């Protein structure tokens, strides 16, 4: 955000120096529990992919300094570093960032340096421009990898298979109070520039907010290159729409189309890359284009200062099974209650039902439907 002050305060920084420093250390611990009708795996559900478990999804420590983008007088700078440990490392892992612990060793728990970037804020460009260099969260979408950044503990099917992090340079320019644009070049999705298969990829986004600030539309073309098969080389075209009905009710909607070209056929003679599935191509094809379509809607109702409800409806069509391992259409519906104790402890119990419409795709291909009851508990520090 450009032009927005940093008003957050954190218990750790308050204890260290009464939150006077612009450099901040903070984070959270997120234990979770889920009960599922599946006994082997909840996939493609995220982030509670392991069924019927009590586990530690995230232990996260941030170190950051935000540039002051409220003032228009001088150039300012910032940085961000993230250390993440837990089962959720599998949803942030990037090739070249210690991915062997997942792709080769299949560890349940792991460590990931999820975000490392430098910000340079230049107020003289339009109404402000921020240049970000390093590894950052893939810019489109409603949901993010870090637990407090989401409405609901579990993630949508749409989120579970789209890009997670990108490494490169991206410019964010605030043209007016309503219009904001972004242009970037990265090494491709979930891959470091030094990783095998990384390739220059373009990102272009445009955001429009209405004057009453009741609506925002954000469209992105993300990770665009020759689209040829490589580790998570997804060509993503994404759109989100946020709408505020009242002071206590708002909605967030997202849809995307993604594809890769020349994906090796399952059962063919070309071996897929580790961590990058093949596709169910037509008989006789050694390679094919694998597309996916998805849409999700979140509806939120604030009950009080410390409580809100969220309802999510989700649809995914994995046309060639390249992202989930099963060529089928999926639907998912979840209802969640979020409760805060003070400003440091957050509880998010939920009930979720999902279905694979064309074949059995849950519990490692044993079930067509899946019901989960789950919750996380976030301790902020």
N, C-alpha and C positions, 0 to 999 in steps of 0.2 A: 504494500500500500504506500502510495506517495502522498504526502501532505497530512498524514495521520500521526498524532503524537503517540509515544510509547507510554502507556499509563499502567502497565502491568507491574505488580510487585510480587516477590516470591519469598517464602519463609527463609530459605537458605541465605539469600542476599540481605534480608532484613537482619538476620542474626550476625552476619559478617560485618556489615558497615551501615546498617539502617537504610539499605537500598540507595545509597548516594552515588555509587559507581555506575558509569555507563556500560562497563563490561559486567555481564551477569552470568552467574552459574546457577542452573536450576534443572529440574527434571522430575521424574516420577517412577514409581514402582507399580506394575500392573499384574497382580495375580488373577487368574481366571478359572472358571469351572463350567463344564458343559456336560449335559446328558443328551444322548442321541439315540435314535432308533437304529442307526448304523453302528456296527461293532468294530469295523476295521479302519475306516477313514470317513471324515465328513466332506472330503473334497468333492466338488470344487469350492465348497464353503471356505471363507476366510474371515477372521484370522484364527478361528478355532478348528483347524483342519484335523487335529487329532481328536478322535471321538472318546467321550466318557472319561475325561481327564481333569485333574486339578493341576495347573501348571503355571509357570511364570512366562507370560507373553512378552513383557517388556520391562527392562530396567534401563532407563535412559538418563544420560547426563548431557546437558547443553552447556556450551560456552559461547556467548555471543556479545557482539556490540552492534547495535542498530544505528545506521546513519541517521542524522537529524534531517528529515525531509520536510519538516514544517517550515523551516527558515528558507529564504531565497537569497541569502547574502554570500555564502561561501560553499565551496566544494567540501563534502564530508565523506567519511568512509565507515565501513563496518565489516564484520566477519561473523561466521557461524561455524561451529564444530559440533558434531553429534556422535556420541558413543552409544550403541544399542546392543544389549545382550538379551537373549531369550529365544523362545520358539519363533517369534515374528521375524527373526533375521532372514528367514526363507522368503519373505515378501519384500525385502529391500536389497537382497544380494545382487551385486553387479559383477559381471565378468571382469576380472582384473583387480577386484577388491576382496580377495580371499574367498572366492566362490567355490573353491575346491571342497570346503567343509560341507557344502550342500550338494554340489553336482557330482562329486566323486565319492565322498565319505557318507553322505546322507545323514548327517548329525541332526538330532531333534533340536538341540540347543546350539546356538552359535553367536558370534560377535560380528557386527557390521559397523564400519565407520560411515553411517548413512549419508550425512551431509557435511561437506567441507567446501565453503565458498567465501569469496571476498566481494564486498559491495563497494562501489564507488558512486556517490550521488552527486550529480552535476545540475544545479538549479537553473543554470542559464539556458538550458535546452527546453523550449516550450514552457510548461509549468513544472518541469522537473524530469530528469532522466536518471534511472538507476542502471548501472552496468554490473552484472553478476557473473563472476568467473569461478568455476569449480564444479563440484557435484551438488546438484540440487534436485528437489522433487519435481518430477515431470509436471509441467505447468497446467494442463487441462484437468477439469474434473471437480467434483464435489468433495470426494473423500481423499484422505492422505494416509501415509503409512504410520504416522505417530498418533497414538491412541487418543489424546485429548482433542485432536483436530477433527473428530468425527462425531456425528450425532449419535450413532449406535455402535455398540461394542463389535459385533460381527460386521463384515463388509458385504456389499452387494456383489452379485455374480459379475456385473459389469466391471467393478473395481478389481476383482480377483485375477483377471487375465489381461489387464491393460498395462502399459509401461509404469514403472515405479520411480526410477531416478534417471537423470540424464547428466552427462558431464560435458561442459563446454562454456560458451559465453552467450548471455542473453541480455538484451537491452529492453527496458520497460520505460515507455515515454508517456507522461500524462499530457495530452494535448489540450484538453479542457476539463472542466468539472464532470462532464458527461463521457468523454472519450479517452480511452487509454489503449495504446498499441504495444506489441512486443515483437521483436525479431531476434532470432538466435541461431547459432550453429553449434551442433553437438557431435559427439562420437557415435551417436546412435543410442537406442534405449538400453539401459541396464548394462552398459559396457564402458570401461575406461578407455581412453585414447590409445593406450599401449596394449590393449587386449586384442587377441586374434579375432578378426572379423569386424572390428570397429571400422566405421566409415563415416565421412562427413555427411551430416543430416541437417536439414533446415526446419526451423519452427517459426510460425507466424500466427499471431493471435490478435484479436480485436475485442475490446470490451466497451459496452455502452450502458450507462446508468441513467434512468429518467430523472428529471429535475426533482420530483417529489421523493425520490429515492425509494420508490415502491417496487421497481423492477430493475433487474440487471440481466443483460444477455452477453454471453462470452463465447466466442467461436475460435477454434484453433485448428490449424494443420500442423501436426506434430511428428517430428522424426522423418521428414520426407527425403527420400533418396531414390535409388534405382529399384527398391522394393525386393531385391533378390534375397532368397533365404539366407538367414544368418541368425545368430543368437538374439532373440527378441527383436528382430528387425521389422517391427510393426509400422505400417503406414496408417496413422491415426488421424481421423477427421472427427472433431468433437465439438459439441455445443451444449452449453448449460444455460438455464433460465431460473433466476430467483425472483419470487414474487411475495410481497408482504400484503396479507389480507387485512391485518389489524396489528395493534401493538403486541398481541399475544399469539397470533397465528401466522405462519409463513410456510412457503413451499420452495423446494429446490428440485429441479428436473434436469436430467442429463441424458444425452444419447450420443452414441458414436458408431462409426463404421471403421473397421480395420481390415488389413489384408497383408499377406506376403506372397511373393511370386516364387515359382520353382521350388516349392516345398517337396522334399522326398516322400514318395508314396509308402505308406505302411505296407509291409510285405514285399516291397520292391528290393532291388539290388543295391540301392544307394542308402548308406547308413546315415541316419539323422545325427546332428550334433548333440553332444551331451547337454541336457536341460532344454532342448528345443525339439519338440515332438515332430513326427512326421504327420501326414494328412491322409485321409481316406479318399484317394484319387479314384477316377474312373478305371475300370478294368483295362489293363494294358498300359496305363500311364506310369511313367517312372517319376515324374514331377507334375505338380499342378499348382494353381493359385488357390490359396486358402483364405476365404473371407469370414468375418464375424460381424454381427449386428447386435446392438444392445441398447436398452433404455432403462432408466430407473427414476423413481419419484419418491421424494421424502416430504412428509407433511408433519409439521411440528406445532404443538399446542403448549404454551407456557401455562402451567397451573398456578405457580407461585414463584417467588424469587429463588427458591431452591429446588423446584420440581418442574419437569416437563415431560410430555409424551411425544414419541416419534413413531410414525407408521411408514414403512417402506414397501413399495411394490417394484418388482424387478423382472426384466425379461432379457434373455440371451439366446441367440441362435448361432451356435458354433457349427457352421455349415459343413466343414470338412473334418471336424473333431481335432483340429490342430492345436487348440488352446487347452482343451479339457481332457482330451483323449477319447472323447465320444462325440460322434456326429449326431447332435440332437438339439432340440429347442428346450430351454429351461425357463421355469418361472419361480419366483420366490416372494414371499410376503412375511414381514417381520413387524412386531409391535414391541416397543421398548419404553420403560419408565426410567428416567434419570433423576437421581436425588443427590444433592450436595449436603454434606455436613460441613458447615462453615465454608471456607474457601479452599480447603486442602484435600478433602476426601470426597470421592465421587463414586456412586454405585449405579450400574446400568444393567439390570436384569431384562431379559428379552425372551420372547417365544417366536420361533421361526419355522415355517413350513415351506418346502420346495419340492418341485417335481421335474423330472426329465420326461418329456412328452413322447419321444419317438423310440426310446429303448431304455433299458436299465443302465443307469450311469452313476448311481450312488453306491457307497459301501463297496468300492472296487468292482462295480458292475453287477452287484447282487440285488439292488433295489431300484425301483423307479421313483419312489417318494422318500422324503427324509423330514423328520420332525426333530428339532433341537430345542432344549431349554437351557439357557446359558446366562452367565453374567461375568462382568469384570468388576474390579474394585481398584480405583486409581488413587494412590497416595502421592500427592504433589509435594515437592520440596524445593 
